[in-house]
Amino acid sequence: ICHKIEVNKKIKKEIISKIPFNLTESQLRVIKEIEDDLNKETPMSRLLHGDVGSGKTIVALITLANVLKKEMQVALMVPTEILAIQHYNYFCNLFKNIEIKTVLLTSKIKKNEKENISKQIESGTAQIIIGTHSIFQKNINFKKLSYIIIDEQHRFGVHQKFQLSAKGCNPHILVMTATPIPRTLALTMYGNMNISKINELPAKRKKIETIAIPSNKISKINNSLKNIINKKLNAFWICPLIEDSEKLDLTAATSRYEKLKKMFGNNVGIIHGKMDIEEKKKIINKFKSKEILILVSTTIIEVGIDVPDATIMIIEESNRFGLSQLHQLRGRVGRSEKKSTCVLVYKENNLNEFSRKR
């Protein structure tokens, strides 16, 4: 049996009233397409495509709210722990005054806490389950999984999607991606899926200025960072590795962090994959609340981090990144009406023809 899901107008209205911006025509159209699918006897199978920053998450959030009064469960699967933490914080904040139990499940959560969360999922107490690959592991059993949302779906294999959908009873499935896919290719990759497109960015967004500079001119960037600190805005500084590697001669996040800290003191923070989940949560919250203004990071922030006041993205050794990664990273800035810049730093003698094109 597929669970037919009608629109819960009360919860929907409440969520929309809390969003600090107006939804675009494109978002409203896509929400309607998804709601129409959810209200059918056959399970939804839909691909939602929208560029970085076009507002796919809020679309997913509004449509999943319909499930909640039915004592059904929704699973939101994302590729990175950082994105899972961000979605979890965002959802908890939006559902503050509504009685909804949201849980976060990632591999870094401590064993006893994980056991407690899996009991809540099994009993149905947990209604929204946000997590990484951890949510389709064998020992996780859902009571009534009716709707699955998969974010940045190209990061997951078909087998992983199947493992998750097998935990529900003919659940509705929405997969989201920011990677542009031509329709013919989409049909080959996803089979018989309906496709929804968000084809406009929220109002007042400015085009992100992208500049490339050789690493011997990196001191120029420091002046821009002084400006960021004076204006109380945010900046990302991306490095390809955590520790220095003599072999690869990559600038490590840790050494860059030390250098910036000498210049800008406690305004600088660092985040990377080896930190535990509580430490990551703390750093993200400090960055959003402006206790930290410059965040040095590895590529773990590539997908989904949303800090509206982040106006500068510096990508070191940018010639080593793929086009899709550069596009995703650049999408972390320019998420408000403020003018934003993405600075691609490269080592002059390392720039071949292909890197230059990218």
Secondary structure, 3 states (H helix, E strand, C coil): CCCCCCCCHHHHHHHHHHCCCCCCHHHHHHHHHHHHHHCCCCCCEEEEEECCCCCHHHHHHHHHHHHHHHCCEEEEECCCHHHHHHHHHHHHHHCCCCCCCEEEECCCCCHHHHHHHHHHHHHCCCCEEEECHHHHCCCCCCCCEEEEEECCHHHCCHHHHHHHHCCCCCCEEEEEECCCCCHHHHHHHHCCCEEEEECCCCCCCCCCEEEEEEHHHCHHHHHHHHHHHHCCCEEEEECCECCCECCCCECEHHHHHHHHHHHHHHHEEEECCCCCHHHHHHHHHHHHCCCCCEEEECHHHCCCCCCCCEEEEEECCHHHCCHHHHHHHHCCCCCCCCCCEEEEEECHHHCCHHHHHC
